[in-house]
Amino acid sequence: MSTASLLWGLLFGSLGAGYALYGRTQRTLSPFLCGLALMVVPYLVSNTLLMVAIGAALAAIPFATRS
C-alpha cells in the first residue's frame, strides 16, 4: 500500500462518512448509499488511479441526482 493510496482512502472515507451522516439525517437515499460506498471502496480497490476514479464518480452522484 502506497502513501498516495492511504491518503486518498482517508479522504474518500472521510467524505463518505459525511455523506452517510447527511443522508441519514436528511433521510435521502442517494447521499447515504454513496457515503457507504465511499467508505468501503478504499478497502476493496488497491490501485490508486482506479480508487480516485471510482471515488470521484461516487462523490459526484449526489450532486447529479439532486432534485
C-alpha positions as CSV (number, residue, x, y, z in Angstrom):
1,M,0.0,0.0,0.0
2,S,1.5,3.3,-1.1
3,T,1.2,6.6,0.7
4,A,-0.9,8.1,-2.0
5,S,-3.4,5.2,-1.7
6,L,-3.5,5.7,2.0
7,L,-4.2,9.4,1.8
8,W,-6.8,9.0,-1.0
9,G,-8.5,6.4,1.1
10,L,-8.6,8.7,4.1
11,L,-10.0,11.5,2.0
12,F,-12.7,9.3,0.5
13,G,-13.5,7.6,3.7
14,S,-14.0,11.0,5.5
15,L,-16.1,12.3,2.6
16,G,-18.1,9.1,2.7
17,A,-18.7,9.5,6.5
18,G,-20.0,13.0,5.9
19,Y,-22.3,11.9,3.1
20,A,-23.7,9.0,5.1
21,L,-24.3,11.2,8.1
22,Y,-26.0,13.8,5.9
23,G,-28.1,11.2,4.1
24,R,-29.2,9.6,7.4
25,T,-30.2,12.9,9.0
26,Q,-32.0,14.2,5.8
27,R,-33.5,10.8,5.0
28,T,-32.2,10.9,1.5
29,L,-31.0,7.6,-0.1
30,S,-28.5,8.8,-2.7
31,P,-26.0,10.5,-0.3
32,F,-26.4,7.8,2.2
33,L,-25.6,4.9,-0.2
34,C,-22.8,6.9,-1.9
35,G,-21.3,7.6,1.6
36,L,-21.4,3.9,2.5
37,A,-19.8,3.1,-0.9
38,L,-17.1,5.7,-0.4
39,M,-16.2,4.2,2.9
40,V,-15.9,0.7,1.5
41,V,-14.1,1.4,-1.8
42,P,-10.6,2.0,-0.3
43,Y,-10.7,-1.4,1.3
44,L,-11.6,-3.2,-1.9
45,V,-9.6,-1.3,-4.5
46,S,-5.8,-1.3,-4.3
47,N,-5.0,0.6,-7.5
48,T,-4.7,4.3,-6.7
49,L,-5.9,5.6,-10.0
50,L,-8.9,3.3,-10.0
51,M,-9.7,4.3,-6.5
52,V,-9.6,8.0,-7.4
53,A,-11.8,7.5,-10.4
54,I,-14.4,5.5,-8.5
55,G,-14.3,7.8,-5.6
56,A,-14.7,10.9,-7.7
57,A,-17.7,9.3,-9.5
58,L,-19.3,8.3,-6.2
59,A,-18.7,11.8,-4.8
60,A,-20.4,13.4,-7.8
61,I,-23.5,11.2,-7.8
62,P,-25.4,13.0,-5.1
63,F,-24.9,16.3,-6.9
64,A,-26.1,14.9,-10.2
65,T,-29.2,13.3,-8.7
66,R,-30.3,16.3,-6.6
67,S,-33.9,17.2,-7.3
